[in-house]
Structure formats: structure tokens, C-alpha cells
Amino acid sequence: MGLRWSDSLDIALDLMELHPEVDPMQLHFTELAKWVIALDNFDDDPQHCGERVLEAIQLAWIAEVD
């Protein structure tokens, strides 16, 4: 089974690998959602995403960068 919206840390790690030049603090949620949905191993309903989910992914990414 692939990644789900609740897998915020795993998603953040994948995004870090794909977009190492990106500052996650400057990333808009609309773009973040598109990137998550585009991940090869993402396997969840794109409609089940909300601001809190995206914020959790962004915060996990920020924590890993620091």
C-alpha cells in the first residue's frame, strides 16, 4: 500500500528528495498538494486533503530540513 495523507513525515521525506532546492516555508499549499498527489507511491483520495493535513506535511518537512 502506498502513502496516505496521514503519512506526513514519509511524504515530507519524499518531497525533500525530489525538491531539495525548495524552502518549505515558502511553499504554497496548492503547490504542495499537487506535488503530494504526483508522488509515484501516493495512494489516497486527493479530495481528502485539507489545510491541516498540508500543514502537517509542511511542518514535517521544515523539521527535517533543520
N, C-alpha and C positions, 0 to 999 in steps of 0.2 A: 504494500500500500504506500502511496506517495505522501507528500507533505499536505498538511491541512492548515487552515488559518490559525489554529491553536499552536502550531509548531513555530512560534515566533523566533526562537533562537536559531533553529535549524534553517529557517528561511533567511534570517539575517546573515548567517554564515555563508549561505549560497550566494546571496546578493553581494556580499563583500568580495567574494572571489570573482564574480562576474563584472563588478563595477568598482574596482579598487581606487579609482580616481575620484569617486563621489564622496562628498561630505554629507553624511546622512542628516545632519542638522539643517541642511539647505534643500532637502528633497521634499517636493510637494506630494501629498498623499495620493493624488490622482496618478502621478507617475509611479509611485511606489506600488500601488495596486496593480498597475499594468505589468510592472516587472515581476511581481509575485506570480500573477496568473500565467505569465510567459515562461516561468521556470519549467524545465522538462519534467521534473519529478513532482510538480504540483498537481494534486488530485483532490480538489474540493470545489464546492459550488462557488463560482465567482460572485454570486449575489449575496452570499453570507458574510460579506466583508463590511465592516463598519469602521468608524473613526477610531474606536478604542482598540480594535484589532491592529489597524495600521500603526497606531501609536506604540503598541507593544512591540511590533516588529522594528520600528524606528529606534525605540529605546534600547532594544537588544543589540542592534547594530552599533549604536553610539557607545554602549558599554564595551563592546568587543574592540572597537577602534581605540578606545582609551586604554 
